[in-house]
Amino acid sequence: MSLTNLQKKKTLLLLLEEIDDEELLMKFMFKKNQNVHDMFQTRKSEGFFSVLIEKHLFRDQRKFREFFRLSYDQFTYVLNPIEDDIKCNAYNRHKEPINPAEKLALTLR
């Protein structure tokens, strides 16, 4: 008798429910993805927005305007009305989604 994938999953869940050790249960239930590339783990400190925009262009109004073809004031003027519409909340798959300013910067570029 061969078990289908659904039957195997149900059986596994039933066995896991009987485990008394909650930490062990969480380890089986919520296994973290081990195959995340370093490029994605360091995005907050080494990404396009943090390095180029925040460290360089926000400090130099002329370069900011050359890069985006907008002044910083115009950038914030465009961002303010749409910020809530393009904001993404964190969830299981994307624990740290990009912020609205970063989305707008990528869109303008």
Phi and psi in radians as a Rosetta constraint file:
Dihedral C 1 N 2 CA 2 C 2 CIRCULARHARMONIC -1.806 0.35
Dihedral N 2 CA 2 C 2 N 3 CIRCULARHARMONIC 2.361 0.35
Dihedral C 2 N 3 CA 3 C 3 CIRCULARHARMONIC -1.603 0.35
Dihedral N 3 CA 3 C 3 N 4 CIRCULARHARMONIC 2.449 0.35
Dihedral C 3 N 4 CA 4 C 4 CIRCULARHARMONIC -1.371 0.35
Dihedral N 4 CA 4 C 4 N 5 CIRCULARHARMONIC 2.923 0.35
Dihedral C 4 N 5 CA 5 C 5 CIRCULARHARMONIC -1.040 0.35
Dihedral N 5 CA 5 C 5 N 6 CIRCULARHARMONIC -0.699 0.35
Dihedral C 5 N 6 CA 6 C 6 CIRCULARHARMONIC -1.112 0.35
Dihedral N 6 CA 6 C 6 N 7 CIRCULARHARMONIC -0.735 0.35
Dihedral C 6 N 7 CA 7 C 7 CIRCULARHARMONIC -1.142 0.35
Dihedral N 7 CA 7 C 7 N 8 CIRCULARHARMONIC -0.659 0.35
Dihedral C 7 N 8 CA 8 C 8 CIRCULARHARMONIC -1.132 0.35
Dihedral N 8 CA 8 C 8 N 9 CIRCULARHARMONIC -0.725 0.35
Dihedral C 8 N 9 CA 9 C 9 CIRCULARHARMONIC -1.146 0.35
Dihedral N 9 CA 9 C 9 N 10 CIRCULARHARMONIC -0.728 0.35
Dihedral C 9 N 10 CA 10 C 10 CIRCULARHARMONIC -1.110 0.35
Dihedral N 10 CA 10 C 10 N 11 CIRCULARHARMONIC -0.728 0.35
Dihedral C 10 N 11 CA 11 C 11 CIRCULARHARMONIC -1.112 0.35
Dihedral N 11 CA 11 C 11 N 12 CIRCULARHARMONIC -0.769 0.35
Dihedral C 11 N 12 CA 12 C 12 CIRCULARHARMONIC -1.069 0.35
Dihedral N 12 CA 12 C 12 N 13 CIRCULARHARMONIC -0.757 0.35
Dihedral C 12 N 13 CA 13 C 13 CIRCULARHARMONIC -1.099 0.35
Dihedral N 13 CA 13 C 13 N 14 CIRCULARHARMONIC -0.718 0.35
Dihedral C 13 N 14 CA 14 C 14 CIRCULARHARMONIC -1.103 0.35
Dihedral N 14 CA 14 C 14 N 15 CIRCULARHARMONIC -0.708 0.35
Dihedral C 14 N 15 CA 15 C 15 CIRCULARHARMONIC -1.171 0.35
Dihedral N 15 CA 15 C 15 N 16 CIRCULARHARMONIC -0.700 0.35
Dihedral C 15 N 16 CA 16 C 16 CIRCULARHARMONIC -1.182 0.35
Dihedral N 16 CA 16 C 16 N 17 CIRCULARHARMONIC -0.550 0.35
Dihedral C 16 N 17 CA 17 C 17 CIRCULARHARMONIC -1.145 0.35
Dihedral N 17 CA 17 C 17 N 18 CIRCULARHARMONIC -0.424 0.35
Dihedral C 17 N 18 CA 18 C 18 CIRCULARHARMONIC -1.463 0.35
Dihedral N 18 CA 18 C 18 N 19 CIRCULARHARMONIC -0.171 0.35
Dihedral C 18 N 19 CA 19 C 19 CIRCULARHARMONIC -1.287 0.35
Dihedral N 19 CA 19 C 19 N 20 CIRCULARHARMONIC 2.248 0.35
Dihedral C 19 N 20 CA 20 C 20 CIRCULARHARMONIC -1.419 0.35
Dihedral N 20 CA 20 C 20 N 21 CIRCULARHARMONIC -0.506 0.35
Dihedral C 20 N 21 CA 21 C 21 CIRCULARHARMONIC -1.335 0.35
Dihedral N 21 CA 21 C 21 N 22 CIRCULARHARMONIC 1.879 0.35
Dihedral C 21 N 22 CA 22 C 22 CIRCULARHARMONIC -1.135 0.35
Dihedral N 22 CA 22 C 22 N 23 CIRCULARHARMONIC -0.648 0.35
Dihedral C 22 N 23 CA 23 C 23 CIRCULARHARMONIC -1.108 0.35
Dihedral N 23 CA 23 C 23 N 24 CIRCULARHARMONIC -0.734 0.35
Dihedral C 23 N 24 CA 24 C 24 CIRCULARHARMONIC -1.144 0.35
Dihedral N 24 CA 24 C 24 N 25 CIRCULARHARMONIC -0.691 0.35
Dihedral C 24 N 25 CA 25 C 25 CIRCULARHARMONIC -1.082 0.35
Dihedral N 25 CA 25 C 25 N 26 CIRCULARHARMONIC -0.778 0.35
Dihedral C 25 N 26 CA 26 C 26 CIRCULARHARMONIC -1.116 0.35
Dihedral N 26 CA 26 C 26 N 27 CIRCULARHARMONIC -0.606 0.35
Dihedral C 26 N 27 CA 27 C 27 CIRCULARHARMONIC -1.098 0.35
Dihedral N 27 CA 27 C 27 N 28 CIRCULARHARMONIC -0.721 0.35
Dihedral C 27 N 28 CA 28 C 28 CIRCULARHARMONIC -1.275 0.35
Dihedral N 28 CA 28 C 28 N 29 CIRCULARHARMONIC -0.702 0.35
Dihedral C 28 N 29 CA 29 C 29 CIRCULARHARMONIC -1.305 0.35
Dihedral N 29 CA 29 C 29 N 30 CIRCULARHARMONIC -0.686 0.35
Dihedral C 29 N 30 CA 30 C 30 CIRCULARHARMONIC -2.116 0.35
Dihedral N 30 CA 30 C 30 N 31 CIRCULARHARMONIC 1.102 0.35
Dihedral C 30 N 31 CA 31 C 31 CIRCULARHARMONIC -1.234 0.35
Dihedral N 31 CA 31 C 31 N 32 CIRCULARHARMONIC 2.219 0.35
Dihedral C 31 N 32 CA 32 C 32 CIRCULARHARMONIC -1.358 0.35
Dihedral N 32 CA 32 C 32 N 33 CIRCULARHARMONIC 2.497 0.35
Dihedral C 32 N 33 CA 33 C 33 CIRCULARHARMONIC -1.202 0.35
Dihedral N 33 CA 33 C 33 N 34 CIRCULARHARMONIC 2.106 0.35
Dihedral C 33 N 34 CA 34 C 34 CIRCULARHARMONIC -1.545 0.35
Dihedral N 34 CA 34 C 34 N 35 CIRCULARHARMONIC -0.160 0.35
Dihedral C 34 N 35 CA 35 C 35 CIRCULARHARMONIC -1.748 0.35
Dihedral N 35 CA 35 C 35 N 36 CIRCULARHARMONIC 0.630 0.35
Dihedral C 35 N 36 CA 36 C 36 CIRCULARHARMONIC -1.526 0.35
Dihedral N 36 CA 36 C 36 N 37 CIRCULARHARMONIC 2.158 0.35
Dihedral C 36 N 37 CA 37 C 37 CIRCULARHARMONIC -1.221 0.35
Dihedral N 37 CA 37 C 37 N 38 CIRCULARHARMONIC 2.581 0.35
Dihedral C 37 N 38 CA 38 C 38 CIRCULARHARMONIC -0.997 0.35
Dihedral N 38 CA 38 C 38 N 39 CIRCULARHARMONIC -0.573 0.35
Dihedral C 38 N 39 CA 39 C 39 CIRCULARHARMONIC -0.979 0.35
Dihedral N 39 CA 39 C 39 N 40 CIRCULARHARMONIC -0.649 0.35
Dihedral C 39 N 40 CA 40 C 40 CIRCULARHARMONIC -1.456 0.35
Dihedral N 40 CA 40 C 40 N 41 CIRCULARHARMONIC -0.489 0.35
Dihedral C 40 N 41 CA 41 C 41 CIRCULARHARMONIC -1.300 0.35
Dihedral N 41 CA 41 C 41 N 42 CIRCULARHARMONIC -0.454 0.35
Dihedral C 41 N 42 CA 42 C 42 CIRCULARHARMONIC -1.836 0.35
Dihedral N 42 CA 42 C 42 N 43 CIRCULARHARMONIC 0.261 0.35
Dihedral C 42 N 43 CA 43 C 43 CIRCULARHARMONIC -1.024 0.35
Dihedral N 43 CA 43 C 43 N 44 CIRCULARHARMONIC -0.684 0.35
Dihedral C 43 N 44 CA 44 C 44 CIRCULARHARMONIC -1.106 0.35
Dihedral N 44 CA 44 C 44 N 45 CIRCULARHARMONIC -0.607 0.35
Dihedral C 44 N 45 CA 45 C 45 CIRCULARHARMONIC -1.785 0.35
Dihedral N 45 CA 45 C 45 N 46 CIRCULARHARMONIC -0.422 0.35
Dihedral C 45 N 46 CA 46 C 46 CIRCULARHARMONIC -2.124 0.35
Dihedral N 46 CA 46 C 46 N 47 CIRCULARHARMONIC 0.141 0.35
Dihedral C 46 N 47 CA 47 C 47 CIRCULARHARMONIC -1.394 0.35
Dihedral N 47 CA 47 C 47 N 48 CIRCULARHARMONIC 3.005 0.35
Dihedral C 47 N 48 CA 48 C 48 CIRCULARHARMONIC -0.887 0.35
Dihedral N 48 CA 48 C 48 N 49 CIRCULARHARMONIC -0.874 0.35
Dihedral C 48 N 49 CA 49 C 49 CIRCULARHARMONIC -1.199 0.35
Dihedral N 49 CA 49 C 49 N 50 CIRCULARHARMONIC -0.810 0.35
Dihedral C 49 N 50 CA 50 C 50 CIRCULARHARMONIC -1.204 0.35
Dihedral N 50 CA 50 C 50 N 51 CIRCULARHARMONIC -0.657 0.35
Dihedral C 50 N 51 CA 51 C 51 CIRCULARHARMONIC -1.422 0.35
Dihedral N 51 CA 51 C 51 N 52 CIRCULARHARMONIC -1.026 0.35
Dihedral C 51 N 52 CA 52 C 52 CIRCULARHARMONIC -1.311 0.35
Dihedral N 52 CA 52 C 52 N 53 CIRCULARHARMONIC -0.901 0.35
Dihedral C 52 N 53 CA 53 C 53 CIRCULARHARMONIC -1.316 0.35
Dihedral N 53 CA 53 C 53 N 54 CIRCULARHARMONIC -1.015 0.35
Dihedral C 53 N 54 CA 54 C 54 CIRCULARHARMONIC -1.204 0.35
Dihedral N 54 CA 54 C 54 N 55 CIRCULARHARMONIC -0.704 0.35
Dihedral C 54 N 55 CA 55 C 55 CIRCULARHARMONIC -1.481 0.35
Dihedral N 55 CA 55 C 55 N 56 CIRCULARHARMONIC -0.426 0.35
Dihedral C 55 N 56 CA 56 C 56 CIRCULARHARMONIC -2.093 0.35
Dihedral N 56 CA 56 C 56 N 57 CIRCULARHARMONIC -0.989 0.35
Dihedral C 56 N 57 CA 57 C 57 CIRCULARHARMONIC -1.273 0.35
Dihedral N 57 CA 57 C 57 N 58 CIRCULARHARMONIC -0.570 0.35
Dihedral C 57 N 58 CA 58 C 58 CIRCULARHARMONIC -1.121 0.35
Dihedral N 58 CA 58 C 58 N 59 CIRCULARHARMONIC -0.429 0.35
Dihedral C 58 N 59 CA 59 C 59 CIRCULARHARMONIC -1.517 0.35
Dihedral N 59 CA 59 C 59 N 60 CIRCULARHARMONIC -0.358 0.35
Dihedral C 59 N 60 CA 60 C 60 CIRCULARHARMONIC -2.133 0.35
Dihedral N 60 CA 60 C 60 N 61 CIRCULARHARMONIC 1.760 0.35
Dihedral C 60 N 61 CA 61 C 61 CIRCULARHARMONIC -1.040 0.35
Dihedral N 61 CA 61 C 61 N 62 CIRCULARHARMONIC -0.662 0.35
Dihedral C 61 N 62 CA 62 C 62 CIRCULARHARMONIC -1.175 0.35
Dihedral N 62 CA 62 C 62 N 63 CIRCULARHARMONIC -0.802 0.35
Dihedral C 62 N 63 CA 63 C 63 CIRCULARHARMONIC -1.161 0.35
Dihedral N 63 CA 63 C 63 N 64 CIRCULARHARMONIC -0.647 0.35
Dihedral C 63 N 64 CA 64 C 64 CIRCULARHARMONIC -1.031 0.35
Dihedral N 64 CA 64 C 64 N 65 CIRCULARHARMONIC -0.799 0.35
Dihedral C 64 N 65 CA 65 C 65 CIRCULARHARMONIC -1.151 0.35
Dihedral N 65 CA 65 C 65 N 66 CIRCULARHARMONIC -0.681 0.35
Dihedral C 65 N 66 CA 66 C 66 CIRCULARHARMONIC -1.139 0.35
Dihedral N 66 CA 66 C 66 N 67 CIRCULARHARMONIC -0.660 0.35
Dihedral C 66 N 67 CA 67 C 67 CIRCULARHARMONIC -1.294 0.35
Dihedral N 67 CA 67 C 67 N 68 CIRCULARHARMONIC -0.796 0.35
Dihedral C 67 N 68 CA 68 C 68 CIRCULARHARMONIC -1.769 0.35
Dihedral N 68 CA 68 C 68 N 69 CIRCULARHARMONIC -0.215 0.35
Dihedral C 68 N 69 CA 69 C 69 CIRCULARHARMONIC 1.100 0.35
Dihedral N 69 CA 69 C 69 N 70 CIRCULARHARMONIC 0.440 0.35
Dihedral C 69 N 70 CA 70 C 70 CIRCULARHARMONIC -2.458 0.35
Dihedral N 70 CA 70 C 70 N 71 CIRCULARHARMONIC 2.598 0.35
Dihedral C 70 N 71 CA 71 C 71 CIRCULARHARMONIC -1.360 0.35
Dihedral N 71 CA 71 C 71 N 72 CIRCULARHARMONIC 2.937 0.35
Dihedral C 71 N 72 CA 72 C 72 CIRCULARHARMONIC -1.087 0.35
Dihedral N 72 CA 72 C 72 N 73 CIRCULARHARMONIC -0.669 0.35
Dihedral C 72 N 73 CA 73 C 73 CIRCULARHARMONIC -1.112 0.35
Dihedral N 73 CA 73 C 73 N 74 CIRCULARHARMONIC -0.702 0.35
Dihedral C 73 N 74 CA 74 C 74 CIRCULARHARMONIC -1.173 0.35
Dihedral N 74 CA 74 C 74 N 75 CIRCULARHARMONIC -0.664 0.35
Dihedral C 74 N 75 CA 75 C 75 CIRCULARHARMONIC -1.029 0.35
Dihedral N 75 CA 75 C 75 N 76 CIRCULARHARMONIC -0.838 0.35
Dihedral C 75 N 76 CA 76 C 76 CIRCULARHARMONIC -1.206 0.35
Dihedral N 76 CA 76 C 76 N 77 CIRCULARHARMONIC -0.548 0.35
Dihedral C 76 N 77 CA 77 C 77 CIRCULARHARMONIC -1.120 0.35
Dihedral N 77 CA 77 C 77 N 78 CIRCULARHARMONIC -0.700 0.35
Dihedral C 77 N 78 CA 78 C 78 CIRCULARHARMONIC -1.254 0.35
Dihedral N 78 CA 78 C 78 N 79 CIRCULARHARMONIC -0.679 0.35
Dihedral C 78 N 79 CA 79 C 79 CIRCULARHARMONIC -1.206 0.35
Dihedral N 79 CA 79 C 79 N 80 CIRCULARHARMONIC -0.725 0.35
Dihedral C 79 N 80 CA 80 C 80 CIRCULARHARMONIC -0.949 0.35
Dihedral N 80 CA 80 C 80 N 81 CIRCULARHARMONIC -0.876 0.35
Dihedral C 80 N 81 CA 81 C 81 CIRCULARHARMONIC -1.251 0.35
Dihedral N 81 CA 81 C 81 N 82 CIRCULARHARMONIC -0.406 0.35
Dihedral C 81 N 82 CA 82 C 82 CIRCULARHARMONIC -1.814 0.35
Dihedral N 82 CA 82 C 82 N 83 CIRCULARHARMONIC -0.040 0.35
Dihedral C 82 N 83 CA 83 C 83 CIRCULARHARMONIC -0.988 0.35
Dihedral N 83 CA 83 C 83 N 84 CIRCULARHARMONIC -0.812 0.35
Dihedral C 83 N 84 CA 84 C 84 CIRCULARHARMONIC -1.184 0.35
Dihedral N 84 CA 84 C 84 N 85 CIRCULARHARMONIC -0.536 0.35
Dihedral C 84 N 85 CA 85 C 85 CIRCULARHARMONIC -1.278 0.35
Dihedral N 85 CA 85 C 85 N 86 CIRCULARHARMONIC -0.566 0.35
Dihedral C 85 N 86 CA 86 C 86 CIRCULARHARMONIC -1.763 0.35
Dihedral N 86 CA 86 C 86 N 87 CIRCULARHARMONIC 0.034 0.35
Dihedral C 86 N 87 CA 87 C 87 CIRCULARHARMONIC -1.292 0.35
Dihedral N 87 CA 87 C 87 N 88 CIRCULARHARMONIC 2.399 0.35
Dihedral C 87 N 88 CA 88 C 88 CIRCULARHARMONIC -2.078 0.35
Dihedral N 88 CA 88 C 88 N 89 CIRCULARHARMONIC 2.284 0.35
Dihedral C 88 N 89 CA 89 C 89 CIRCULARHARMONIC -1.441 0.35
Dihedral N 89 CA 89 C 89 N 90 CIRCULARHARMONIC 2.639 0.35
Dihedral C 89 N 90 CA 90 C 90 CIRCULARHARMONIC -1.208 0.35
Dihedral N 90 CA 90 C 90 N 91 CIRCULARHARMONIC 2.537 0.35
Dihedral C 90 N 91 CA 91 C 91 CIRCULARHARMONIC -2.634 0.35
Dihedral N 91 CA 91 C 91 N 92 CIRCULARHARMONIC -3.069 0.35
Dihedral C 91 N 92 CA 92 C 92 CIRCULARHARMONIC -0.907 0.35
Dihedral N 92 CA 92 C 92 N 93 CIRCULARHARMONIC -0.841 0.35
Dihedral C 92 N 93 CA 93 C 93 CIRCULARHARMONIC -1.309 0.35
Dihedral N 93 CA 93 C 93 N 94 CIRCULARHARMONIC -0.653 0.35
Dihedral C 93 N 94 CA 94 C 94 CIRCULARHARMONIC -2.113 0.35
Dihedral N 94 CA 94 C 94 N 95 CIRCULARHARMONIC 1.637 0.35
Dihedral C 94 N 95 CA 95 C 95 CIRCULARHARMONIC -1.299 0.35
Dihedral N 95 CA 95 C 95 N 96 CIRCULARHARMONIC -0.508 0.35
Dihedral C 95 N 96 CA 96 C 96 CIRCULARHARMONIC -2.312 0.35
Dihedral N 96 CA 96 C 96 N 97 CIRCULARHARMONIC 1.375 0.35
Dihedral C 96 N 97 CA 97 C 97 CIRCULARHARMONIC -1.202 0.35
Dihedral N 97 CA 97 C 97 N 98 CIRCULARHARMONIC 2.780 0.35
Dihedral C 97 N 98 CA 98 C 98 CIRCULARHARMONIC -1.222 0.35
Dihedral N 98 CA 98 C 98 N 99 CIRCULARHARMONIC 2.611 0.35
Dihedral C 98 N 99 CA 99 C 99 CIRCULARHARMONIC -1.450 0.35
Dihedral N 99 CA 99 C 99 N 100 CIRCULARHARMONIC 2.889 0.35
Dihedral C 99 N 100 CA 100 C 100 CIRCULARHARMONIC -1.038 0.35
Dihedral N 100 CA 100 C 100 N 101 CIRCULARHARMONIC -0.647 0.35
Dihedral C 100 N 101 CA 101 C 101 CIRCULARHARMONIC -1.118 0.35
Dihedral N 101 CA 101 C 101 N 102 CIRCULARHARMONIC -0.682 0.35
Dihedral C 101 N 102 CA 102 C 102 CIRCULARHARMONIC -1.182 0.35
Dihedral N 102 CA 102 C 102 N 103 CIRCULARHARMONIC -0.705 0.35
Dihedral C 102 N 103 CA 103 C 103 CIRCULARHARMONIC -1.064 0.35
Dihedral N 103 CA 103 C 103 N 104 CIRCULARHARMONIC -0.769 0.35
Dihedral C 103 N 104 CA 104 C 104 CIRCULARHARMONIC -1.142 0.35
Dihedral N 104 CA 104 C 104 N 105 CIRCULARHARMONIC -0.733 0.35
Dihedral C 104 N 105 CA 105 C 105 CIRCULARHARMONIC -1.061 0.35
Dihedral N 105 CA 105 C 105 N 106 CIRCULARHARMONIC -0.750 0.35
Dihedral C 105 N 106 CA 106 C 106 CIRCULARHARMONIC -1.180 0.35
Dihedral N 106 CA 106 C 106 N 107 CIRCULARHARMONIC -0.636 0.35
Dihedral C 106 N 107 CA 107 C 107 CIRCULARHARMONIC -1.197 0.35
Dihedral N 107 CA 107 C 107 N 108 CIRCULARHARMONIC -0.737 0.35
Dihedral C 107 N 108 CA 108 C 108 CIRCULARHARMONIC -1.223 0.35
Dihedral N 108 CA 108 C 108 N 109 CIRCULARHARMONIC -0.545 0.35
